[in-house]
Amino acid sequence: MTNDTTTTPDTTTPDTTTPAGTTAGGVPGQATAPGHAPRQITPPEDRHATELAFLAAHDSGPRPPGWLLTPRAVVTFVMGSAGDALSLPKGARPGAGVPRRLVIEQKFVGERALVERCVVTLAGERGLLLVGEPGTAKSMLSELLSAAVCGTSALTVQGTAGTTEDQLKYGWNYALLLAQGPTEQALVPSPVLTAMTRGAVARVEEVTRCLPEVQDALVSLLSERRIAVPELAGGDGAQVHAAPGFTLIATANLRDKGVSEMSAALKRRFNFETVGPIGDVDAETALVRRQSRAGVERVGAAYQVDDAVLEALVTAFRDLREGRSVEGWEVERPSTVMSTAEAVSVAGSLGLAAAYFPGDRDVLSLLPGHLLGVVRKDDPADAARLLGYWDGPVRRRAEQGSATWRALWDLRSVLES
């Protein structure tokens, strides 16, 4: 990419093959949806609106009740078309601005089989629970699935220790409640209740951070598929039933397993899928490059982090995450999760430093300080483990003649401060 600002893709050309939701150079950007003010993060249903409309016209196969796309098209939306341009059937009539040919961008880096299992779970109207270490894109996957299935990822409850049962069910407009008493007009539906009435997908983030009594509200909701409103007893609104297509996606971090352990009854209402770290180093490096570049260029700066720095960054994260270097050398793992999301954050910081302080110092020289900041998050003692990593794999690679790792070894003193 040569432009410093992201642009909305041109979707008016009939035979364009540019992936929707990307910048002019093919890097995912944060395009502004029509009618919206600029946003730091654009929801997937807005950012990839052209792709969603294209796939709806591309695959006319059977769809579960309430679904905007076929299950196969949902998987394609999440995993991409492998760089191939898909073509609409001759009889398809897409909406205005939707091209006849389009490359579908890969949005989730992981196993296709995992995504297929998730889609099958949702098609069966079962609850889906995505579990894994922090930073493995569980929330992003749930957003993409929701956007593809029902057209919105916004029906979301953020689980915390302060989340109440009302946030999963309903509340009241107290002005109307005082003026009229309990009426359907005074009832304020939760995102989950809204999803039930629409036959859409609701999302509950960090479900294990909710208190057990709040989690229990999900048990009856997922088994009976209705919510009782006792204040409206005797009227039509006393029971709110889920429309066909309703289901729920929850996420939980394995590190939070003991915060509020899920009951056996609630676990039985979900299909569990574990989202693990990216297995392939090249795929992880490409993802870190793509996302950090998009973040830097979104603010109008040029991306100036070269591949050698990114490869060293990703290698260090993977070594520390797995407790073993790529060469097989033992590495003492820090307690902090060395996630891909953290690697993207560090790469983005390096890119911004290079853009805003050009010529002050070599970008590679900033890497040890950023790594130190990451490993100290959970336990300051992890700084010693990072120093041990420098005295082990970093030193050995330097001795083997790698210029990049030699430069990093020479920066060891940064970790001693």
Salt bridges, closest charged atoms under 4 A:
ASP46 OD2 - HIS36 NE2 3.94
ASP46 OD2 - ARG39 NH2 3.25
GLU51 OE1 - LYS107 NZ 2.54
GLU116 OE2 - ARG112 NE 3.38
GLU133 OE1 - ARG255 NE 2.96
GLU165 OE2 - LYS169 NZ 2.91
GLU205 OE2 - ARG203 NH2 2.76
ASP256 OD1 - ARG209 NH2 3.06
GLU261 OE2 - LYS267 NZ 2.86
GLU273 OE1 - ARG117 NE 3.08
GLU284 OE1 - ARG318 NH1 2.56
GLU284 OE2 - ARG321 NH2 2.66
GLU297 OE2 - ARG293 NH1 3.60
ASP307 OD1 - ARG289 NE 3.12
ASP319 OD2 - ARG397 NH2 2.79
GLU322 OE2 - ARG318 NH2 3.77
GLU327 OE2 - ARG397 NE 2.89
GLU330 OE2 - ARG324 NH2 2.37
GLU332 OE2 - ARG385 NE 3.24
GLU342 OE2 - LYS377 NZ 2.58
ASP382 OD1 - ARG385 NH1 2.37
ASP391 OD1 - ARG412 NE 2.53
GLU399 OE2 - ARG395 NH1 2.92
ASP410 OD1 - ARG406 NH2 3.39
GLU416 OE2 - ARG412 NH1 2.31
